[in-house]
Amino acid sequence: MVSYEPLTGEELWRVDHGDGFSTIPRPVYGNGLVYICSGYAQSKLLAIRVDGRGDVTKSHVVWTADRQISKNPSPLLAGELLFVISDNGICTCFDALIGKTHWQQRIGGNFSASPVLANGHVFLLSHEGTITAVPVSAEREDLITSHAPDELKASPAILGSSVILRSGPKLYRIN
């Protein structure tokens, strides 16, 4: 992973994360850290301080996780909680500052869509059309589920008080 100065293209820092490739999840920034999934092969999640220069692999990687880390969906940061849904339906809530796992739960299904945050819940959309709402909490709480009429592979969009879902050839707006 390499960080660049956007105006000049100058390399700021780099981290060697091992054997990952084809990184699909987008990086997430907050709490002075950037959270990056390493992609395919052995997917890892890295929390990296962004104030370094040069090779910061040994000095600025604050924590890593390598169990049930997504290859496709992006992580979601909600304050000091980081939520990750693995491609095979395991949701993990991390302490975003130190990497401690608060809880991990099998949601079920297959996932490509990135989670979104709305109304105090993390919304997870499975290929099978199940929409799961996970309360933003360090404690494991009851999940709320709903079902769409079609498969869901694209990340949802929030527009005001509406949610936009794309399913195959259809587009849904839910108010």
Backbone torsions as a table, in degrees:
resi	resn	phi	psi	omega
1	MET	NA	136.5	-177.6
2	VAL	-130.5	137.3	175.7
3	SER	-107.8	133.1	-178.6
4	TYR	-120.9	149.8	170.1
5	GLU	-71.4	118.5	-173.2
6	PRO	-65.4	-29.2	-177.9
7	LEU	-79.0	-32.4	-174.8
8	THR	-112.8	-17.8	-175.6
9	GLY	80.7	3.6	179.6
10	GLU	-67.6	135.5	176.0
11	GLU	-69.7	130.3	177.7
12	LEU	-94.7	-54.9	-179.9
13	TRP	-152.3	165.9	177.5
14	ARG	-144.6	151.4	177.2
15	VAL	-131.7	129.9	174.6
16	ASP	-88.9	113.5	-177.3
17	HIS	-102.1	6.3	176.4
18	GLY	97.6	-132.8	-168.3
19	ASP	-92.3	9.6	-179.2
20	GLY	-67.8	152.6	175.6
21	PHE	-154.8	168.7	-179.7
22	SER	50.4	56.3	-179.1
23	THR	-70.2	116.3	-179.1
24	ILE	-101.1	-45.5	-178.4
25	PRO	-60.3	140.8	178.3
26	ARG	-78.8	149.7	174.7
27	PRO	-66.9	153.0	177.8
28	VAL	-125.0	136.8	-177.7
29	TYR	-119.8	138.5	173.3
30	GLY	175.4	160.9	178.1
31	ASN	59.9	25.0	-178.3
32	GLY	76.1	9.8	-178.2
33	LEU	-125.9	149.9	168.9
34	VAL	-109.1	134.2	-178.2
35	TYR	-107.4	123.0	-172.6
36	ILE	-131.0	132.7	170.5
37	CYS	-94.5	138.1	-172.3
38	SER	-83.1	-6.4	175.6
39	GLY	95.9	-151.4	-173.7
40	TYR	-75.4	-176.2	-167.4
41	ALA	70.5	-120.8	176.7
42	GLN	-96.9	99.0	-178.2
43	SER	-71.9	131.1	177.6
44	LYS	-126.7	154.7	173.0
45	LEU	-110.2	127.7	179.9
46	LEU	-121.2	137.5	172.0
47	ALA	-109.1	117.8	-170.6
48	ILE	-123.5	128.3	171.1
49	ARG	-66.6	141.5	-173.0
50	VAL	-100.5	9.5	-174.4
51	ASP	-97.7	15.7	-176.8
52	GLY	-94.9	177.2	176.0
53	ARG	-137.8	142.4	178.0
54	GLY	76.1	-151.3	178.9
55	ASP	-78.3	109.7	-176.9
56	VAL	-109.7	19.3	-177.3
57	THR	-54.9	-44.0	-176.0
58	LYS	-89.1	-19.3	-172.9
59	SER	-105.2	-24.8	-170.5
60	HIS	-121.3	-1.9	174.0
61	VAL	-79.7	109.2	-174.0
62	VAL	-77.8	-42.0	176.4
63	TRP	-159.2	160.0	176.7
64	THR	-136.1	158.8	172.8
65	ALA	-141.4	145.6	-177.7
66	ASP	-136.1	15.4	177.8
67	ARG	-113.1	126.7	177.4
68	GLN	57.6	44.4	177.8
69	ILE	-95.9	138.2	-174.9
70	SER	-69.9	149.5	171.8
71	LYS	-101.6	-24.4	-177.6
72	ASN	-117.4	-57.7	-178.6
73	PRO	-66.9	142.2	176.5
74	SER	-77.4	151.4	172.8
75	PRO	-68.6	163.5	178.4
76	LEU	-128.8	125.7	-179.5
77	LEU	-101.5	127.2	176.7
78	ALA	-129.1	90.0	-177.2
79	GLY	67.5	-117.6	179.7
80	GLU	-101.5	16.7	175.6
81	LEU	-114.9	136.1	177.9
82	LEU	-120.0	123.9	-178.9
83	PHE	-107.1	134.9	178.1
84	VAL	-131.3	131.1	172.5
85	ILE	-111.6	121.2	179.0
86	SER	-73.4	160.6	-178.9
87	ASP	-60.1	-25.4	-179.4
88	ASN	-102.8	20.7	166.9
89	GLY	88.1	26.0	174.3
90	ILE	-104.3	119.6	179.0
91	CYS	-97.0	131.9	178.7
92	THR	-124.0	135.0	174.0
93	CYS	-109.8	116.8	-179.6
94	PHE	-104.3	151.6	162.9
95	ASP	-73.9	113.6	-172.3
96	ALA	-65.5	-21.8	-176.9
97	LEU	-83.9	-37.4	-174.3
98	ILE	-122.2	-6.7	176.3
99	GLY	84.5	2.9	177.5
100	LYS	-63.2	136.7	175.4
101	THR	-81.7	116.1	175.6
102	HIS	-74.3	-46.8	177.8
103	TRP	-160.4	161.0	177.3
104	GLN	-143.2	135.0	-176.7
105	GLN	-145.7	138.6	175.6
106	ARG	-76.3	119.5	176.8
107	ILE	-88.7	-36.2	-177.7
108	GLY	92.9	150.9	179.6
109	GLY	95.5	-174.7	179.4
110	ASN	-120.7	143.7	-171.1
111	PHE	-131.2	135.3	168.5
112	SER	-125.4	-32.9	-177.9
113	ALA	-67.7	140.8	174.9
114	SER	-78.8	144.9	178.3
115	PRO	-68.4	156.7	173.9
116	VAL	-128.4	156.9	-178.8
117	LEU	-109.2	128.0	176.7
118	ALA	-157.8	137.8	175.0
119	ASN	51.1	40.8	176.4
120	GLY	74.2	15.8	179.2
121	HIS	-131.8	149.6	170.8
122	VAL	-96.8	124.2	-179.0
123	PHE	-101.6	128.2	-177.7
124	LEU	-118.3	128.8	-177.7
125	LEU	-115.7	121.6	-178.1
126	SER	-95.0	159.8	174.9
127	HIS	-55.1	-34.5	-174.7
128	GLU	-76.7	-2.4	177.3
129	GLY	93.4	7.8	177.9
130	THR	-86.5	132.3	175.6
131	ILE	-109.1	121.2	-178.1
132	THR	-116.4	130.4	176.3
133	ALA	-105.4	121.2	-179.3
134	VAL	-109.7	121.0	177.6
135	PRO	-59.7	140.7	176.5
136	VAL	-75.4	98.3	-176.3
137	SER	-159.1	146.6	174.9
138	ALA	-77.0	-11.6	176.4
139	GLU	-99.0	140.9	176.5
140	ARG	-69.6	127.1	-179.1
141	GLU	-125.9	172.6	179.2
142	ASP	-63.9	143.0	179.1
143	LEU	-95.6	150.2	175.2
144	ILE	-112.1	130.5	179.5
145	THR	-124.2	151.8	175.4
146	SER	-143.7	167.8	-177.6
147	HIS	-130.3	133.8	174.5
148	ALA	-90.3	158.1	-179.0
149	PRO	-73.8	-12.2	-176.6
150	ASP	-135.9	175.0	176.1
151	GLU	-69.8	152.5	-179.2
152	LEU	-126.9	111.8	178.8
153	LYS	-118.1	-18.8	-177.9
154	ALA	-92.6	148.2	177.2
155	SER	-66.7	139.3	178.9
156	PRO	-74.2	161.9	175.9
157	ALA	-122.3	141.6	177.3
158	ILE	-102.6	128.4	179.4
159	LEU	-130.8	98.3	-175.5
160	GLY	62.3	-120.8	178.5
161	SER	-99.0	13.8	-179.2
162	SER	-109.8	153.8	173.5
163	VAL	-115.6	132.1	177.6
164	ILE	-105.0	124.4	179.1
165	LEU	-120.0	137.5	173.7
166	ARG	-112.5	129.8	-179.6
167	SER	-136.1	104.6	-177.8
168	GLY	55.2	-123.2	-177.4
169	PRO	-86.6	0.8	-173.8
170	LYS	-108.7	151.9	176.4
171	LEU	-125.6	129.4	-179.2
172	TYR	-117.2	140.4	170.6
173	ARG	-119.5	120.5	-178.0
174	ILE	-111.7	122.5	-179.5
175	ASN	-98.6	NA	NA
